[in-house]
Amino acid sequence: MTQVWTMGELLAEIMRPERDVPLGRTGSFLGPFPSGAPGIFADTVARLGHSSGIISAVGGDAFGMAILDRLRRDGVRTDHVTVVPDRSTGVAFVAYDGSGARSFIFHWAGTPAVMAGVPPREIVDGAAFFHVMGCSLMADAGFAGRIIEAVESFAAGGAEVTFDPNVRTELLGGGSAAAMVAPILERCSILLPGAAELRLLAGVDDLDDAAAALMRRYPIRLTVVKLGRAGCRVYTDQRRIDIPAFEVEEVDPTGAGDSFDAGFLCGLLDGEPPEQAARLAAAAGALNAAAFGPMEGNISPAAVARLRDAPGSSSAT
């Protein structure tokens, strides 16, 4: 029985090795790195010792095989990843400016990244969580519809639906993010947004008020807001818990939020209360950000425990 499932894009990521080299300028890139937010998430869950699976598709090319090899090596269930022999695997190009802000060029519309079908019923029963990334909804309307069908199927099978809005403006094409994610929020039990995404979805500037508004409107039992270097904030139906960040030397924050999501759900699966699950999540996200590449961080139960429990490490306030 697989505890955690996700559905969405698998991509090869090609990255600028230095900051302040725009994507439009001739220069060097590094990669391909196995990527795609759902892939990073599923890989982190597996590396933290829980069973995970992904519903996706890749091309029958070298990029696709590299992604599958990495996921399988780390223990992710990939039997519902379709290999499309006559198509190229989706690609994302990434660059950073001096402030750390990212810019993207995505080449995955019409690729296998948006071709996965609705999962069969036999994989649904017994799952604890079905995790959705907002970016997966934004590149292709048909794919978004199939993800929503999968949400309904997993929810009917008893899984909690967890959601990271993960808005990518490059993919919206002028559409409304709030309208696009509304069908997921209708089934969402655990919401894992950034601060800007929480404000966007609630239409409220104050984070406390925004979280409360969404938790009144939808069946959300936990909201965990990722605040970058300021840590994170956990909202239950009764209280707010602030969790400071862990101090690491940031190398590449791409994928840190996806690893955070995975760490939080793994903490809950381990029986931890939300505040301790958030500390585990913060440690997993920090370890991801300390390495170059979207899923290259030194993430394992032992590594996360060392950072989380080190003398002088951050603690809840």
TAVEN-V792861 format. One line per field, one symbol per residue. ss: DSSP state (~ for helix, > for strand, _ for the rest). psi: psi as a letter, one per 20 degrees, with the letter a starting at -180 (. if undefined). burial: + if it has 9 or more other ideal C-beta (glycine too) atoms within 8 Angstrom, else -. A space follows every 50 residues. Layout:
ss = ???
psi = ???
burial = ???
This chain:
ss = ___>>>>___>>>>>______________>>>>>>_~~~~~~~~~~~___ _>>>>>>>>__~~~~~~~~~~~~___>___>>>>______>>>>>>____ _>>>>>>____~~~______~~~_____>>>>>~~~~___~~~~~~~~~~ ~~~~~~___>>>>>____~~~~____~~~~~~~~~__>>>>__>~~~~~~ ~~____~~~~~~~~~~~____>>>>>_~~~_>>>>____>>>>_______ _____~~~~~~~~~~~~~~____~~~~~~~~~~~~~~~~___________ ~~~~~~~~~______>_
psi = pphpqrpaqpqpppqpiqrknqhippaqqqapppbpghggghgggghjjq pqqpoaqrrlahgghggggggghijppjikopoohjqqqqqpppqqahii qqqqppmipjrihkiqrpqqhiigpiqgqoppphhhiihphggghhghgh ggghghiiqppqpohlpohhihkirpgghhighghhjphppmrrghhggg hhkpgpgghgghghhhhrlphppoppkcijcrpppaihrppporrqorop goipighghggghghhgghijqrhhhhhggghgggghgijqpqhkjqmpr gggghgghjqpjrqrq.
burial = -+++++++++++++++--+-+-------++-+++++++++++++++++-+ ++++++++++--++++++-+++-+-+++-+++++--+-+++++++++--+ --++-+++--++++++--+---++--+-+++++++++++---++-+++++ +++++-+-+-++++++++--++----++-++--++-+++++++++-++++ ++----+-+++++++--+-+-++++++---++++++---+++++++-+-- -++++++++++++++++++--+-++++++++++++++++++-+++++-+- --++--++----++-+-
